[in-house]
Amino acid sequence: MSAWAPGGALVASIDVTAATVQRGDVIQVGGHAARVRDLFQLPQGAKQLVFESGELLTIHARSRLVAVRSRRRR
């Protein structure tokens, strides 16, 4: 699903894994949306996500999450 966000950005819901997650992705965890501020590579393909709130989430290499990612208008 894609939609226009305020400011002219196109946002889309996408599946992300440890290999594809990016800074700025908004992931819903436990009913709360959290924006990824930073990420760290861990052994065996896992990643630790640091959210803007300071909370941490470690995802396995094969974990799949749904994220909202904004794309700049061209």
PyMOL CGO cylinders between C-alpha atoms (Angstrom):
from pymol import cmd
from pymol.cgo import CYLINDER

trace = [
    CYLINDER, 0.00, 0.00, 0.00, 1.31, 3.45, -0.91, 0.3, 1, 1, 1, 1, 1, 1,
    CYLINDER, 1.31, 3.45, -0.91, -0.02, 6.84, 0.06, 0.3, 1, 1, 1, 1, 1, 1,
    CYLINDER, -0.02, 6.84, 0.06, 1.02, 10.46, -0.02, 0.3, 1, 1, 1, 1, 1, 1,
    CYLINDER, 1.02, 10.46, -0.02, 2.21, 11.91, 3.27, 0.3, 1, 1, 1, 1, 1, 1,
    CYLINDER, 2.21, 11.91, 3.27, 2.27, 15.59, 4.24, 0.3, 1, 1, 1, 1, 1, 1,
    CYLINDER, 2.27, 15.59, 4.24, 5.20, 17.32, 2.61, 0.3, 1, 1, 1, 1, 1, 1,
    CYLINDER, 5.20, 17.32, 2.61, 4.89, 15.39, -0.64, 0.3, 1, 1, 1, 1, 1, 1,
    CYLINDER, 4.89, 15.39, -0.64, 6.62, 12.16, 0.40, 0.3, 1, 1, 1, 1, 1, 1,
    CYLINDER, 6.62, 12.16, 0.40, 5.31, 8.83, -0.83, 0.3, 1, 1, 1, 1, 1, 1,
    CYLINDER, 5.31, 8.83, -0.83, 5.04, 6.28, 1.98, 0.3, 1, 1, 1, 1, 1, 1,
    CYLINDER, 5.04, 6.28, 1.98, 4.67, 2.53, 1.54, 0.3, 1, 1, 1, 1, 1, 1,
    CYLINDER, 4.67, 2.53, 1.54, 4.24, -0.48, 3.81, 0.3, 1, 1, 1, 1, 1, 1,
    CYLINDER, 4.24, -0.48, 3.81, 6.96, -3.00, 3.07, 0.3, 1, 1, 1, 1, 1, 1,
    CYLINDER, 6.96, -3.00, 3.07, 8.32, -6.22, 4.54, 0.3, 1, 1, 1, 1, 1, 1,
    CYLINDER, 8.32, -6.22, 4.54, 11.79, -5.79, 6.03, 0.3, 1, 1, 1, 1, 1, 1,
    CYLINDER, 11.79, -5.79, 6.03, 14.35, -8.26, 7.28, 0.3, 1, 1, 1, 1, 1, 1,
    CYLINDER, 14.35, -8.26, 7.28, 17.65, -7.82, 9.09, 0.3, 1, 1, 1, 1, 1, 1,
    CYLINDER, 17.65, -7.82, 9.09, 19.25, -7.48, 5.64, 0.3, 1, 1, 1, 1, 1, 1,
    CYLINDER, 19.25, -7.48, 5.64, 16.87, -4.77, 4.36, 0.3, 1, 1, 1, 1, 1, 1,
    CYLINDER, 16.87, -4.77, 4.36, 15.90, -2.65, 7.39, 0.3, 1, 1, 1, 1, 1, 1,
    CYLINDER, 15.90, -2.65, 7.39, 17.11, 0.97, 7.15, 0.3, 1, 1, 1, 1, 1, 1,
    CYLINDER, 17.11, 0.97, 7.15, 17.46, 4.00, 9.38, 0.3, 1, 1, 1, 1, 1, 1,
    CYLINDER, 17.46, 4.00, 9.38, 14.22, 5.97, 9.30, 0.3, 1, 1, 1, 1, 1, 1,
    CYLINDER, 14.22, 5.97, 9.30, 11.95, 2.93, 8.84, 0.3, 1, 1, 1, 1, 1, 1,
    CYLINDER, 11.95, 2.93, 8.84, 8.90, 3.04, 11.11, 0.3, 1, 1, 1, 1, 1, 1,
    CYLINDER, 8.90, 3.04, 11.11, 8.14, -0.37, 12.61, 0.3, 1, 1, 1, 1, 1, 1,
    CYLINDER, 8.14, -0.37, 12.61, 5.12, -1.22, 14.70, 0.3, 1, 1, 1, 1, 1, 1,
    CYLINDER, 5.12, -1.22, 14.70, 6.13, -3.17, 17.81, 0.3, 1, 1, 1, 1, 1, 1,
    CYLINDER, 6.13, -3.17, 17.81, 3.59, -4.10, 20.46, 0.3, 1, 1, 1, 1, 1, 1,
    CYLINDER, 3.59, -4.10, 20.46, 1.01, -1.71, 19.03, 0.3, 1, 1, 1, 1, 1, 1,
    CYLINDER, 1.01, -1.71, 19.03, 3.40, 1.27, 19.10, 0.3, 1, 1, 1, 1, 1, 1,
    CYLINDER, 3.40, 1.27, 19.10, 5.09, 2.78, 16.07, 0.3, 1, 1, 1, 1, 1, 1,
    CYLINDER, 5.09, 2.78, 16.07, 8.83, 3.29, 16.48, 0.3, 1, 1, 1, 1, 1, 1,
    CYLINDER, 8.83, 3.29, 16.48, 11.29, 4.94, 14.06, 0.3, 1, 1, 1, 1, 1, 1,
    CYLINDER, 11.29, 4.94, 14.06, 14.70, 3.27, 13.61, 0.3, 1, 1, 1, 1, 1, 1,
    CYLINDER, 14.70, 3.27, 13.61, 17.43, 5.71, 14.64, 0.3, 1, 1, 1, 1, 1, 1,
    CYLINDER, 17.43, 5.71, 14.64, 20.43, 3.39, 14.32, 0.3, 1, 1, 1, 1, 1, 1,
    CYLINDER, 20.43, 3.39, 14.32, 21.27, -0.25, 13.71, 0.3, 1, 1, 1, 1, 1, 1,
    CYLINDER, 21.27, -0.25, 13.71, 24.15, -2.56, 14.51, 0.3, 1, 1, 1, 1, 1, 1,
    CYLINDER, 24.15, -2.56, 14.51, 25.24, -5.75, 12.78, 0.3, 1, 1, 1, 1, 1, 1,
    CYLINDER, 25.24, -5.75, 12.78, 25.37, -8.79, 15.09, 0.3, 1, 1, 1, 1, 1, 1,
    CYLINDER, 25.37, -8.79, 15.09, 26.78, -12.28, 14.47, 0.3, 1, 1, 1, 1, 1, 1,
    CYLINDER, 26.78, -12.28, 14.47, 24.97, -14.68, 12.14, 0.3, 1, 1, 1, 1, 1, 1,
    CYLINDER, 24.97, -14.68, 12.14, 23.14, -11.95, 10.21, 0.3, 1, 1, 1, 1, 1, 1,
    CYLINDER, 23.14, -11.95, 10.21, 21.12, -10.56, 13.13, 0.3, 1, 1, 1, 1, 1, 1,
    CYLINDER, 21.12, -10.56, 13.13, 20.76, -6.81, 13.75, 0.3, 1, 1, 1, 1, 1, 1,
    CYLINDER, 20.76, -6.81, 13.75, 20.06, -4.70, 16.78, 0.3, 1, 1, 1, 1, 1, 1,
    CYLINDER, 20.06, -4.70, 16.78, 17.74, -1.78, 16.06, 0.3, 1, 1, 1, 1, 1, 1,
    CYLINDER, 17.74, -1.78, 16.06, 17.87, 1.38, 18.15, 0.3, 1, 1, 1, 1, 1, 1,
    CYLINDER, 17.87, 1.38, 18.15, 14.64, 3.38, 18.06, 0.3, 1, 1, 1, 1, 1, 1,
    CYLINDER, 14.64, 3.38, 18.06, 14.33, 7.16, 18.54, 0.3, 1, 1, 1, 1, 1, 1,
    CYLINDER, 14.33, 7.16, 18.54, 12.76, 6.43, 21.94, 0.3, 1, 1, 1, 1, 1, 1,
    CYLINDER, 12.76, 6.43, 21.94, 16.00, 4.71, 23.02, 0.3, 1, 1, 1, 1, 1, 1,
    CYLINDER, 16.00, 4.71, 23.02, 14.44, 1.25, 23.03, 0.3, 1, 1, 1, 1, 1, 1,
    CYLINDER, 14.44, 1.25, 23.03, 16.30, -1.67, 21.45, 0.3, 1, 1, 1, 1, 1, 1,
    CYLINDER, 16.30, -1.67, 21.45, 15.05, -4.56, 19.35, 0.3, 1, 1, 1, 1, 1, 1,
    CYLINDER, 15.05, -4.56, 19.35, 17.22, -7.44, 18.18, 0.3, 1, 1, 1, 1, 1, 1,
    CYLINDER, 17.22, -7.44, 18.18, 16.01, -9.26, 15.10, 0.3, 1, 1, 1, 1, 1, 1,
    CYLINDER, 16.01, -9.26, 15.10, 17.19, -12.60, 13.78, 0.3, 1, 1, 1, 1, 1, 1,
    CYLINDER, 17.19, -12.60, 13.78, 18.49, -12.89, 10.22, 0.3, 1, 1, 1, 1, 1, 1,
    CYLINDER, 18.49, -12.89, 10.22, 15.22, -14.55, 9.12, 0.3, 1, 1, 1, 1, 1, 1,
    CYLINDER, 15.22, -14.55, 9.12, 12.79, -12.30, 11.05, 0.3, 1, 1, 1, 1, 1, 1,
    CYLINDER, 12.79, -12.30, 11.05, 10.22, -10.46, 8.91, 0.3, 1, 1, 1, 1, 1, 1,
    CYLINDER, 10.22, -10.46, 8.91, 8.62, -7.21, 10.06, 0.3, 1, 1, 1, 1, 1, 1,
    CYLINDER, 8.62, -7.21, 10.06, 6.28, -4.74, 8.38, 0.3, 1, 1, 1, 1, 1, 1,
    CYLINDER, 6.28, -4.74, 8.38, 7.66, -1.22, 8.16, 0.3, 1, 1, 1, 1, 1, 1,
    CYLINDER, 7.66, -1.22, 8.16, 6.54, 2.09, 6.71, 0.3, 1, 1, 1, 1, 1, 1,
    CYLINDER, 6.54, 2.09, 6.71, 9.20, 3.70, 4.59, 0.3, 1, 1, 1, 1, 1, 1,
    CYLINDER, 9.20, 3.70, 4.59, 8.96, 7.14, 3.03, 0.3, 1, 1, 1, 1, 1, 1,
    CYLINDER, 8.96, 7.14, 3.03, 10.36, 7.80, -0.39, 0.3, 1, 1, 1, 1, 1, 1,
    CYLINDER, 10.36, 7.80, -0.39, 11.21, 11.22, -1.69, 0.3, 1, 1, 1, 1, 1, 1,
    CYLINDER, 11.21, 11.22, -1.69, 9.14, 12.58, -4.51, 0.3, 1, 1, 1, 1, 1, 1,
    CYLINDER, 9.14, 12.58, -4.51, 10.98, 12.63, -7.85, 0.3, 1, 1, 1, 1, 1, 1,
]
cmd.load_cgo(trace, "trace")
